[in-house]
Amino acid sequence: IESMNTVLDDNKLLTLISGERIALPPMVKCLFEVEDLSVASPATVSRAGMIYCDIEGLGWQPYVDSWLDAKRKDEAHAEYVAPLQALVDKYIARVLEFKRVNCSEMCPTSPLACVISLCKLYDSVSTKANGIVAGAENLGKLMEMWFMYCVAWTLGGGVDEASRKKLDTLIRELESGIPGKMTIYDYYVDVPKLQWTTWEEGKVTAKPWRPSPDTPFFKLQVPTVDSARNAFIVTILLRSQRDVIISGPVGCGKTSLLQQVLASLPEGIINLGMQFSAQTTANRVQDIVEAAVEKRTKDTFAPPAGKKMVVFVDDMNMPQKDTFGSMPPLELLKVWMEYGFWYDRLKQLKRYIKDCSVLGAVGPPGGGRSFLPQRFQSKFHTINFTFPDESQVRRIFGTLVNMKLQNFGDEVKPLGDMMTTATIEIYNLISSELLPTPAKTHYVFNMRDLSRVFQGVLRADQQFVDSKDAMLRLWVHECFRVFHDRLIDDPDRAWFTKTMDEKLNSVFQSSWNQTFPSASHQLCMFADFLRTGYDPAPYEEVVDEAALKAFADEKMGDYNYEPGFVPMHLVLFRDALGHLCRISRVIKLPRGHCLLVGVGGS
């Protein structure tokens, strides 16, 4: 920006880095449109005239007025204008003011952006299929129901779990017709019945869910209230070519749900996936998008075969900021969304790219992730995915475990719900007790850890897990692998072992010594490489540790005889064998990744 100073002076000289000087003709003027002056120096500010546009000055009212005017001029929609005007007056101002004072958002949104989203979402849902037909007897009621749905998912779309409850209270004050049990976010407009129906009974439990037996664990998606309502609104928005940003805590299923939604879109809509990292550059983003479109005319590009394209950007707020605090990949997307083109970098000509919309997923700011620039975010419809509540988590994992245990013995079958309850209790306890500190930065637990415990339990083989104690040993082992292996000092480990003993006592009416009856009461090991001739190899308890040691020694001997390898002479004591089983367990899982943390020479 400082190099602009000579351009803004009377002599209008542009000095390039190469030392070249270009004099600009007198008719060249510069017009800047910026969010703030955080990177401009007083020298720059004093050379330019300043106009400050206040957010309150224009407000959101003109946008709504012009939206309604457009409907007035269109004969098909003219009769909707008066009821819509009444709904706008009834809700928008009250909800926006209440939200500003009482609600918190993970990605703050401006009032105008929310109102634009509201108008566009309402246009997308007010279709004949949804009962909005001129002259229908229930038109007024359905219009208000859909309008309330839109208010909740646009003005309140980006707020967190606690703020949703507050907003729900306000909307109930304004309109008493919502059923009383849950929040407005738990209902959808059931057009045939002319009423609000919960997602739970209308969409989730309406038909029983059974996955195909060969689906890998990471692809299992148990339908829940969250997945149903989030998929519904994202699908509506993507079909109407709206740009969407999804925010939400780490591990709440943003990426997997969005991939599911993209896969279920009609054939005329294709998608292009991108993953942003700290090192993503604007040039790279431009190359990826240009590779997926084809030429229509001299300067216009579009997706192949007349289709529409959704560009899905995961971790959208990861790119590093440059010297002036902007994120170049996002600035490029913003220019493209505002003007419809970017420049061909070789020929400096405009390239229009048509028929594309952007879908982004962002995690909570902090730890390498930044806040999205306000001017960029205002182009999107923002929806916050909340963490599934405990009943939903219980439903997800309970369904999976109980389906697995159907063929097991009668002693093992009832353990499914108990294991689900106990695992969730342990997870809640460990997330609140063992918090990350500078010495223990990796004490970060989320939903993925919970699913890893169940992923291990689901590997049980009914030939080898035939009693309650055998199943409990497997479950305790998996909890230790996922949570205990991360702990770095003895007090934490002792605390976790004590917690597990308490859970065995309170949930399963058992105890540590009863579950591990060996003389030392030590935790057993599990491995899936000891038996040959099985496919897949059974994941079983190591009963004879001497045999495990002999097997590992034999394999090490084979390795040492291989030509070209440096021979290793390791003493395989119990801890080393334990580490061997742990690493083998992780690497054999699909999408199993391992980070080994330890002091040098360990």
SVG drawing of the C-alpha trace seen along z (x, -y; Angstrom):
<svg xmlns="http://www.w3.org/2000/svg" viewBox="-60 -18 83 90">
<polyline fill="none" stroke="black" stroke-width="0.4" points="0.0,0.0 2.9,-2.4 4.0,-2.1 0.6,-3.8 1.7,-7.0 3.5,-8.3 0.5,-7.4 -1.9,-9.4 0.4,-12.4 0.2,-15.2 3.1,-13.7 1.2,-10.3 4.3,-8.1 4.0,-4.4 7.3,-2.9 7.7,0.8 9.9,3.1 12.3,3.4 12.9,-0.3 10.9,-1.2 8.8,-4.3 5.5,-4.7 3.8,-8.1 0.0,-7.8 -2.1,-10.2 -4.2,-12.9 -7.5,-11.2 -6.6,-8.1 -8.2,-8.2 -8.1,-5.5 -11.2,-4.3 -10.6,-2.0 -13.4,0.0 -12.0,1.5 -13.4,3.0 -11.1,1.0 -7.8,-1.0 -5.8,1.4 -3.0,1.6 -3.1,-1.9 -0.7,-4.5 -1.6,-8.1 0.4,-9.0 -2.0,-7.0 -5.1,-8.2 -4.2,-11.9 -3.8,-11.5 -7.4,-10.1 -10.8,-11.6 -12.7,-9.4 -16.3,-8.4 -17.5,-6.2 -20.6,-4.1 -22.3,-3.3 -23.9,0.2 -27.0,-1.5 -27.2,-4.2 -28.7,-2.0 -29.7,1.1 -31.5,4.1 -34.9,2.4 -34.2,1.3 -33.2,4.8 -36.5,6.2 -38.4,3.4 -36.9,4.1 -37.4,7.8 -41.1,7.2 -41.3,4.7 -40.0,7.3 -42.8,9.6 -45.4,6.8 -44.5,6.4 -44.7,10.1 -48.4,11.0 -47.9,14.6 -46.5,13.4 -48.4,10.2 -50.9,11.6 -48.2,12.8 -46.8,9.4 -49.2,8.1 -48.9,11.2 -45.1,11.2 -44.9,7.6 -46.8,8.4 -44.4,11.3 -41.3,9.1 -42.7,6.5 -43.5,9.1 -40.2,11.0 -37.1,9.5 -36.4,6.4 -37.2,8.1 -35.2,11.3 -32.1,9.3 -32.1,7.0 -32.5,9.9 -29.7,11.9 -27.3,8.9 -27.8,8.5 -28.2,12.1 -26.7,14.6 -23.2,15.7 -22.0,17.0 -19.0,19.0 -18.6,17.0 -20.3,13.6 -22.7,12.5 -23.9,9.1 -27.6,8.3 -27.9,7.5 -26.2,10.8 -28.7,12.6 -31.7,10.8 -30.4,11.5 -30.2,15.2 -33.7,15.1 -35.2,13.7 -33.3,16.1 -34.1,19.1 -37.8,18.1 -37.8,17.9 -36.3,21.4 -38.9,23.0 -42.1,21.1 -42.9,23.6 -46.0,25.4 -44.7,28.6 -44.5,26.9 -48.1,25.8 -47.5,22.1 -50.2,21.9 -52.1,18.7 -55.7,18.8 -55.2,21.9 -57.3,21.8 -54.4,22.5 -52.0,20.2 -51.6,17.7 -50.8,20.4 -48.3,22.2 -46.6,19.0 -46.1,18.1 -44.8,21.6 -42.3,21.5 -41.3,18.0 -40.7,19.0 -38.6,21.9 -36.5,19.5 -36.1,17.0 -34.8,19.8 -32.3,21.1 -31.1,17.7 -31.2,15.1 -30.5,17.8 -28.7,20.2 -25.2,19.4 -25.8,19.3 -24.5,21.9 -26.6,24.5 -27.3,22.2 -28.3,19.3 -30.7,21.5 -32.7,22.1 -32.9,18.3 -34.0,17.5 -36.6,20.3 -38.1,18.6 -38.3,15.3 -40.0,16.9 -42.5,18.6 -43.4,15.2 -44.0,13.8 -46.0,16.8 -47.6,19.4 -48.4,22.1 -45.2,24.2 -45.6,27.4 -44.2,27.2 -41.7,30.0 -38.5,29.0 -37.0,26.0 -38.1,24.8 -34.9,26.3 -36.2,29.8 -39.3,29.3 -40.0,29.1 -43.1,28.0 -45.2,31.0 -47.2,29.8 -49.7,32.6 -50.7,32.4 -50.4,28.6 -48.5,28.9 -45.0,28.9 -43.6,32.4 -40.3,33.3 -37.4,34.5 -37.2,37.5 -40.6,39.0 -41.0,37.6 -37.7,38.4 -35.3,40.3 -37.3,43.2 -39.9,43.4 -38.0,46.2 -35.5,48.5 -31.8,48.1 -29.7,51.1 -26.3,50.7 -25.0,53.2 -22.7,55.7 -19.6,54.8 -19.7,51.0 -16.4,49.9 -16.7,48.3 -15.8,44.8 -18.6,44.8 -21.4,45.7 -23.8,42.8 -26.5,43.5 -29.4,41.1 -30.0,38.6 -32.0,35.5 -28.9,33.4 -28.0,35.2 -31.7,35.0 -32.3,31.3 -28.8,30.2 -29.0,32.2 -32.5,30.9 -31.5,27.2 -28.1,27.6 -29.8,29.5 -32.4,26.8 -29.7,24.1 -27.4,26.0 -30.2,26.7 -31.1,23.0 -27.4,22.2 -26.8,20.4 -23.3,20.2 -23.2,21.8 -20.7,21.8 -21.0,24.5 -19.4,23.8 -19.2,26.2 -16.9,27.7 -14.2,30.2 -15.5,33.8 -19.3,32.9 -19.5,34.5 -19.4,31.5 -17.3,33.1 -19.0,36.5 -22.5,35.0 -21.6,32.6 -20.1,35.4 -23.3,37.4 -25.4,34.4 -23.2,33.8 -23.5,37.4 -27.3,37.3 -27.7,34.2 -29.5,34.7 -27.4,35.6 -27.3,32.1 -25.1,30.9 -21.5,32.1 -19.1,31.3 -15.4,30.4 -13.7,31.0 -10.8,28.9 -9.0,29.1 -7.5,25.8 -4.3,25.8 -2.1,23.1 0.0,23.3 -2.8,23.1 -2.2,20.3 -4.7,18.3 -2.9,19.6 -3.5,23.2 -7.2,22.6 -7.5,20.9 -5.8,23.9 -8.0,26.5 -11.2,24.7 -10.0,24.0 -9.1,27.6 -12.7,28.7 -14.4,26.3 -14.4,26.2 -14.5,23.4 -17.9,22.2 -17.0,19.0 -13.9,17.0 -13.7,15.8 -16.5,17.9 -15.9,21.2 -18.5,23.5 -18.7,27.0 -18.9,29.8 -22.1,31.0 -24.3,28.0 -24.2,29.1 -24.0,26.9 -21.0,27.3 -20.7,27.0 -17.1,26.2 -16.8,27.8 -14.0,26.2 -13.1,27.9 -11.2,26.0 -11.9,22.8 -10.4,20.7 -7.0,22.5 -5.0,20.4 -2.2,18.3 -2.7,14.6 -0.3,12.5 1.6,9.4 -1.6,7.3 -3.9,9.8 -5.8,11.0 -6.1,14.6 -5.3,14.7 -7.4,17.8 -10.5,16.3 -9.9,12.9 -9.8,14.7 -13.0,16.6 -14.6,13.3 -13.7,11.5 -15.1,14.4 -18.3,14.5 -18.8,10.7 -17.9,10.1 -18.2,13.6 -14.6,13.5 -10.9,13.7 -7.9,13.0 -6.1,15.4 -2.6,15.0 -0.7,15.4 -2.7,13.1 -4.2,10.7 -7.7,11.2 -10.9,11.7 -12.1,15.3 -15.8,15.6 -16.7,18.8 -20.4,19.5 -22.8,22.0 -20.8,22.6 -21.6,22.2 -19.3,22.5 -19.9,24.6 -17.4,24.1 -16.8,25.8 -15.0,24.0 -13.8,25.1 -13.7,22.9 -11.2,20.1 -7.9,20.6 -5.0,23.0 -4.1,22.1 -7.7,21.3 -8.7,17.6 -12.0,15.7 -13.3,15.3 -13.2,11.8 -16.6,10.1 -16.8,8.9 -16.2,12.5 -18.6,14.1 -21.4,11.7 -21.6,13.5 -22.7,16.7 -25.6,18.3 -24.0,19.3 -25.3,22.4 -23.8,23.6 -23.8,27.4 -24.2,28.0 -22.7,30.9 -25.3,33.8 -26.9,34.0 -26.3,37.0 -29.5,38.9 -28.4,38.7 -24.8,39.8 -26.3,42.7 -28.5,43.6 -25.7,43.5 -23.4,45.9 -26.1,47.9 -27.5,48.8 -24.1,49.9 -23.1,52.0 -26.5,53.7 -26.5,54.6 -23.1,56.2 -24.1,58.1 -27.3,59.7 -25.5,63.0 -23.6,63.2 -24.4,65.4 -27.2,64.4 -24.7,63.3 -23.1,60.8 -26.2,59.3 -27.4,57.0 -24.0,55.4 -24.5,53.2 -26.5,50.4 -24.3,50.6 -21.1,50.2 -22.6,47.2 -23.7,45.5 -20.4,46.2 -18.2,45.0 -20.2,41.8 -19.9,41.2 -16.1,41.8 -15.8,39.5 -17.7,36.7 -15.7,37.1 -12.3,37.1 -13.2,34.1 -14.0,32.0 -11.3,33.3 -8.2,33.7 -7.9,30.4 -5.0,29.4 -2.2,27.4 1.1,26.3 2.8,29.5 -0.1,31.6 -1.2,29.9 -2.4,33.1 -5.2,33.7 -7.8,32.8 -10.8,35.2 -13.7,35.1 -16.4,37.3 -13.8,39.1 -12.2,40.6 -15.6,41.9 -16.1,43.6 -12.7,45.2 -13.6,47.0 -16.7,48.5 -14.7,49.2 -12.5,51.5 -15.4,53.1 -17.1,53.8 -14.0,55.9 -15.1,58.5 -15.3,62.1 -18.1,64.2 -15.9,67.4 -13.4,65.7 -15.7,63.3 -18.2,65.7 -18.7,64.4 -19.5,61.2 -16.0,60.9 -14.4,61.5 -16.5,58.7 -15.7,56.4 -12.0,57.1 -12.2,56.0 -14.2,52.9 -11.7,51.9 -8.8,52.6 -10.3,50.3 -11.0,47.5 -7.4,47.8 -6.0,47.7 -8.0,44.6 -7.8,42.5 -5.1,44.0 -2.4,44.2 -2.6,40.4 -1.8,39.7 1.7,38.8 2.2,39.0 1.4,41.6 -1.2,39.5 -3.3,39.1 -3.0,42.8 -3.9,43.9 -6.9,41.6 -8.1,43.2 -7.6,46.7 -9.6,45.8 -12.3,44.3 -12.6,47.5 -12.8,49.6 -15.6,47.4 -17.5,47.7 -17.1,51.5 -18.6,51.4 -21.5,48.9 -22.6,49.9 -21.7,53.6 -21.8,54.7 -18.3,56.2 -14.8,55.1 -11.3,54.8 -10.0,57.8 -13.0,59.9 -12.6,58.8 -8.8,59.5 -8.5,62.6 -4.7,63.2 -2.3,63.2 -1.1,59.6 -4.5,58.2 -2.8,56.5 -4.6,55.2 -4.4,57.9 -3.3,57.3 -5.3,57.8 -3.8,58.7 -5.0,59.9 -1.8,61.3 -1.3,64.5 -3.6,66.9 -3.0,67.8 -5.6,69.3 -8.4,67.0 -9.8,64.3 -10.2,61.7 -7.9,62.5 -9.7,62.5 -9.0,59.7 -8.5,61.7 -7.1,61.5 -3.4,62.6 -3.8,65.4 -0.2,66.7 2.3,63.8 5.2,66.2 3.8,67.2 3.4,63.6 7.1,62.9 8.2,66.0 6.2,64.9 7.7,61.4 11.2,62.8 10.6,65.1 9.5,62.2 12.5,60.2 14.7,63.1 13.1,63.2 13.6,59.5 17.3,59.7 18.0,62.4 16.5,60.2 19.4,59.0 19.9,55.3 18.2,54.5 20.2,53.4 19.8,56.2 18.0,55.1 18.7,56.8 15.8,55.7 15.0,57.1 11.2,57.5 10.1,56.9 6.4,56.6 6.1,52.9 7.7,53.2 5.3,56.0 2.5,53.8 3.6,51.0 3.9,53.4 0.3,54.5 -0.9,50.9 0.8,49.7 -0.3,52.8 -3.9,52.2 -4.0,48.6 -2.3,49.2 -4.7,52.1 -7.8,50.0 -9.1,48.2 -8.1,44.6 -6.1,45.5 -3.4,42.9 -0.9,42.9 1.2,40.1 4.0,41.4 4.9,38.9 7.9,39.7 11.3,38.5 14.3,39.1 15.8,42.6 12.6,44.1"/>
</svg>
